[in-house]
Amino acid sequence: MSCIPKGYVKCKTTEVFGKESIPDIYAQRHFTRRGVYEQIHVISGELMFYGYKDKEGEVEREVRLKASETAISHPEYWHSIMPLTDDTQFEIHFYIKPEALNNP
């Protein structure tokens, strides 16, 4: 199981998204910048987390998440998410080291 390393702090939380309101950037293949961990938290429904070998690579990881479950995406890891049910609601938390807060 993956987790946020000790010493990292939450720097941002998105609004709550659903099947009809998920921004394209999260539905498409993307990655977080160096030093940033992304935690996808499912509030209700289900969603699928897809991890990719690289920008053009095939899916190497599929994780189905249900309500109250989370997935962690490591820095610079290509991934996408897809809501699976009409009642899906989720939010995303971003974590960085405290000293990086002052160095964008």
Buried (B, 14 or more C-beta within 10 A) or exposed (E): EEEBEEEBEEBEEBEEBBBEEBEEEBEEBBBBEEBBBBBBBBBBBBBBBBBBEEEEEEEEEEBEBEBEBBBBBBBEBBBBBBBBBEEBBBBBBBBBBEEBEEEE
